[in-house]
Amino acid sequence: MEAVFIVNPAAQGRKALGRWNSFRKTATFPYQEFMTDSPGHATAIARGFAGRRKEGKFLLIAFGGDGTVHEIIAGAAGADHIVVGSVGAGSGNDFGRGFRSFASAAEIGRYLGGSKDSMAFDLGSADGDFFVNSSGIGFDAVISKATGRSFLKPILNRFGLGKLVYAIYIVRTLFTFRTFNLEVSAGGEQRQYQDVWFATVSNQPYFGGGMKISPASEPSDGLIELTVVSRLSRVKLLFVFGSVFFGAHTAFREVDSLQGRSFSLKADRKVPLHTDGEDAGDTDPERPVVFKVLPGAWRLAGQ
Ligand SMILES: Nc1ncnc2c1ncn2[C@@H]1O[C@H](COP(=O)(O)OP(=O)(O)OP(=O)(O)O)[C@@H](O)[C@H]1O
């Protein structure tokens, strides 16, 4: 198995590059190294390896944040000669909360010299756009979009306060966001929701930098979970957000949770969509966004 690091030097407010320069000195095994130069580059690199099935197995290790792992998995989906690994060097790192990641080069060295076990995990798709953690429409997508391009993020990251960005935008969006009406089709049934703040489809429990939005999610069960938050006052939404950190929000009657293999979500106006916290455009009020699970579509290093 050949080790390949895919490094996003821009992750964690460009701190990742410095971390990589220290990390690489501790790697005692042979490896290839790629630096991403723009969004989408990690997917292109992973796709290149996905086309090299005849050359044996590859361990593609993301050195960056959630966006970097997301891109690598999207490029490697369906290629069973590729095993994905991750070293968390981003600001949110929800991936590391829901999935096993490597803590050091020594750990990777032990893995390569030892069992080389891997496990298949599910991948989500939102109209063909992949997600490993979650994808959603509404309030959370507005926040992901805003924080993704925030001038505050690199500044706060420098002081180790990246999470504060989420808090700032949650409060700001709370006062500016317009709720929407939502039609959900799941398992042959239809449900209508009024005054929706957000609807999130999860493959693993965490989103938004450590919020346990979907406690029932299990990324290898062949299922995805939909969480719809609706009909809440702005003040109560803040309480719900507070309780999300502990996964206690599901007790609120305004929080509905469904489990299934596919959900169609149709909002009555244009609403922002995110996949793994990355901007995925807006919904179209004329047609639903179809969320699906692709069971066992990618492999993660370790058991
Ligand atoms: N050289 C580059 N310059 C600018 N952006 C890049 C570069 N390489 C990759 N990217 C983009 O940087 C974005 C953010 O990366 P990533 O998510 O890994 O870090 P983060 O935002 O610090 O962490 P997290 O998502 O865990 O909060 C990704 O969308 C990725 O496509």
Ligand as a Chemical Component Dictionary entry (heavy atoms), coordinates in Angstrom:
data_LIG
# 
_chem_comp.id                   LIG 
_chem_comp.type                 NON-POLYMER 
_chem_comp.pdbx_formal_charge   0 
_chem_comp.three_letter_code    LIG 
# 
loop_
_chem_comp_atom.comp_id 
_chem_comp_atom.atom_id 
_chem_comp_atom.alt_atom_id 
_chem_comp_atom.type_symbol 
_chem_comp_atom.charge 
_chem_comp_atom.model_Cartn_x 
_chem_comp_atom.model_Cartn_y 
_chem_comp_atom.model_Cartn_z 
_chem_comp_atom.pdbx_ordinal 
LIG N1  N1  N 0 -4.236  26.334 -2.103 1  
LIG C1  C1  C 0 -5.485  26.643 -1.733 2  
LIG N2  N2  N 0 -5.840  27.959 -1.561 3  
LIG C2  C2  C 0 -7.075  28.287 -1.155 4  
LIG N3  N3  N 0 -8.046  27.382 -0.856 5  
LIG C3  C3  C 0 -7.747  26.086 -1.006 6  
LIG C4  C4  C 0 -6.458  25.642 -1.442 7  
LIG N4  N4  N 0 -6.451  24.288 -1.479 8  
LIG C5  C5  C 0 -7.695  23.897 -1.093 9  
LIG N5  N5  N 0 -8.469  24.955 -0.802 10 
LIG C6  C6  C 0 -9.862  24.994 -0.290 11 
LIG O1  O1  O 0 -9.823  25.391 1.075  12 
LIG C7  C7  C 0 -11.110 25.119 1.627  13 
LIG C8  C8  C 0 -11.061 24.928 3.130  14 
LIG O2  O2  O 0 -10.290 23.819 3.442  15 
LIG P1  P1  P 0 -10.548 22.872 4.699  16 
LIG O3  O3  O 0 -12.002 22.657 4.898  17 
LIG O4  O4  O 0 -9.692  21.692 4.510  18 
LIG O5  O5  O 0 -9.978  23.732 5.917  19 
LIG P2  P2  P 0 -10.730 24.563 7.043  20 
LIG O6  O6  O 0 -11.837 25.343 6.426  21 
LIG O7  O7  O 0 -9.689  25.277 7.805  22 
LIG O8  O8  O 0 -11.286 23.418 7.979  23 
LIG P3  P3  P 0 -12.763 22.941 8.403  24 
LIG O9  O9  O 0 -13.551 22.727 7.124  25 
LIG O10 O10 O 0 -12.525 21.653 9.128  26 
LIG O11 O11 O 0 -13.323 24.043 9.256  27 
LIG C9  C9  C 0 -11.614 23.899 0.863  28 
LIG O12 O12 O 0 -12.844 24.230 0.271  29 
LIG C10 C10 C 0 -10.554 23.670 -0.233 30 
LIG O13 O13 O 0 -11.136 23.380 -1.477 31 
# 
loop_
_chem_comp_bond.comp_id 
_chem_comp_bond.atom_id_1 
_chem_comp_bond.atom_id_2 
_chem_comp_bond.value_order 
_chem_comp_bond.pdbx_ordinal 
LIG N1  C1  SING 1  
LIG C1  N2  SING 2  
LIG C1  C4  DOUB 3  
LIG N2  C2  DOUB 4  
LIG C2  N3  SING 5  
LIG N3  C3  DOUB 6  
LIG C3  C4  SING 7  
LIG C3  N5  SING 8  
LIG C4  N4  SING 9  
LIG N4  C5  DOUB 10 
LIG C5  N5  SING 11 
LIG N5  C6  SING 12 
LIG C6  O1  SING 13 
LIG C6  C10 SING 14 
LIG O1  C7  SING 15 
LIG C7  C8  SING 16 
LIG C7  C9  SING 17 
LIG C8  O2  SING 18 
LIG O2  P1  SING 19 
LIG P1  O3  DOUB 20 
LIG P1  O4  SING 21 
LIG P1  O5  SING 22 
LIG O5  P2  SING 23 
LIG P2  O6  DOUB 24 
LIG P2  O7  SING 25 
LIG P2  O8  SING 26 
LIG O8  P3  SING 27 
LIG P3  O9  DOUB 28 
LIG P3  O10 SING 29 
LIG P3  O11 SING 30 
LIG C9  O12 SING 31 
LIG C9  C10 SING 32 
LIG C10 O13 SING 33 
# 
